[in-house]
Amino acid sequence: AVTVFLRGGTEHIVDELERAVSDGLDVVTAAVESGEVVPGAGVVEIGIASRVRSVAASIEGRKQLAVEAFADAVEVIPRTLAENAGLDQIDTLVDLRAANDSGRAGIIAKGESGELADPVKHGILDPAAVKREAIDSATEAATMIIRIDDIIAAS
């Protein structure tokens, strides 16, 4: 058993801290129960976006634009991580895409230096089940939005 004592300036801050700790424990529980982890720090998202862009090249018309927009949306995670680390988002994405395309998949931008590093070696991991669920949910939401757009355009 573990006791966690949280304090904050307001009740709202304490509620947010409690939610954050609870979410963190849920993630750890999911990782331990499944035993599966994937590289973190946006590596999975860079790989997915790369594969989605490859598929987009074989699609014609408006559907290609939708597929490319989905790839851009998937890259929000590494883009946000780069911004939070104080790195230039565009330069970081270009470097990460190049590393992925050259077969150095699993590489991330590291800290303020911006040098590329392996997240697994640095212990940056995500539970596979949580990552899978997040990607599935986002994909389902995007698909529903596209279908709604098709219905509106048809009427």
Buried (B, 14 or more C-beta within 10 A) or exposed (E): EEEEEEEEEEEEEEEEBEEEEEEEEEBEEBBEEEEBBBBBBBBBBBBBBBEBBEEBEEEEEEEBEBBBBBBEBBBEBBBEBBEEBEBEBEEBBEBBBEBBEEEEBBBBBBEEEBEBBBBBEBEBBBBBBBBBEBBEEBBEEBEEEBEEEEEEEEE
